[in-house]
Amino acid sequence: MEASFTAQVLRASLFAARAHAGQVRKGAAAEPYVNHVIEVAAILAEHGAPEEAILAGLLHDTVEDTETTDEDLVAAFGPIIAGLVAEATDDKEKPKEIRKALQISQAPKHSEAAKQLKLADKIANLRSIFDSPPANWNHARRIEYVGWAGRVAAGLKGVNPGLDALFDTTYRAALTRLASEVP
């Protein structure tokens, strides 16, 4: 018997919480890292994303930021979820600037589910930058991130109108807030 979607969400949440145990976000609030992946999954669920995108939202940073392997995800959640996580994961072996450029160039090539996942991740990250920015991110660094997120999002849009609108609202709010700050 296949587990219900609710059971899968809870299992993925537990998996992510264990994988990210002890990790905190870069922001001043130093909130538990798992809050980020839960927020991404909630954004996806609230905007009618497919179930596999919601599950991958909970797991999307496990391979990138923990000791979790692709094989671990295949064993725990099957090849579809593991493949979606892999599609949304940066290769940390590459330099940061290459990874950022690849996110822009690869965005239009992602599957529909991966586009939604990446867009929800950008929304959550934009929110975090303004709710609790990293202490070492000055005004110029935040401007750079918002601009880059907009360039990535341009290649992700067109699948989920609700997510597109939420990104646009979040992006405009970020730009307005940056414009109101005195550097």
WOCORQUI-V687346 format. One record per pair of residues at least 6 apart in sequence whose ideal C-beta (glycine too) atoms are under 7 Angstrom apart, sorted by the first residue. I is the first residue (numbers start at 1). J is the second residue. Records with the same first field share a line. If there is no record, write none. Layout:
I->J ; J
//
This chain:
5->51
8->55
9->54 ; 55
12->55 ; 58 ; 59 ; 77
13->38 ; 58
15->59 ; 76
16->34 ; 37 ; 58 ; 59 ; 62
17->34
19->62 ; 66 ; 68
20->33 ; 34 ; 66
23->33 ; 65
24->30 ; 31 ; 32 ; 33
25->31 ; 33 ; 36 ; 128 ; 132
26->134
27->128 ; 132 ; 133 ; 134
28->132 ; 133 ; 135
29->132
31->132
36->124
37->57 ; 58 ; 60 ; 61
38->58
39->124
40->57 ; 60 ; 120 ; 121 ; 124
41->54 ; 57 ; 58
43->120 ; 123 ; 124
44->53 ; 54 ; 57 ; 116 ; 117 ; 120
45->54
47->160 ; 162 ; 163 ; 166
48->160 ; 162
49->116 ; 160
50->113
52->80 ; 81 ; 84 ; 113
53->84 ; 113 ; 116 ; 117
55->77 ; 81
56->81 ; 84 ; 85 ; 88 ; 117
57->117 ; 120
59->73 ; 77 ; 81 ; 85
60->85 ; 88 ; 117 ; 121
62->68 ; 73
63->69 ; 70 ; 73 ; 85 ; 89
64->89 ; 90 ; 92
70->82 ; 86
73->81 ; 82 ; 85
74->82
84->113 ; 114 ; 117
87->110 ; 111 ; 114
88->114 ; 117 ; 118
90->99
91->99
100->148
103->152
104->151 ; 152 ; 155
107->118 ; 152 ; 155 ; 156
108->155
110->118
112->159
115->156 ; 159
116->159 ; 160 ; 163
118->156
119->153 ; 156 ; 163 ; 167
120->163
122->149 ; 152 ; 153 ; 167
123->166 ; 167 ; 170
125->149
126->146 ; 149 ; 170 ; 171 ; 174
127->170
129->142 ; 145
130->174 ; 177
133->142
139->178 ; 181 ; 183
142->178
143->178
146->171 ; 174 ; 175 ; 178
150->171
153->167
157->164
//
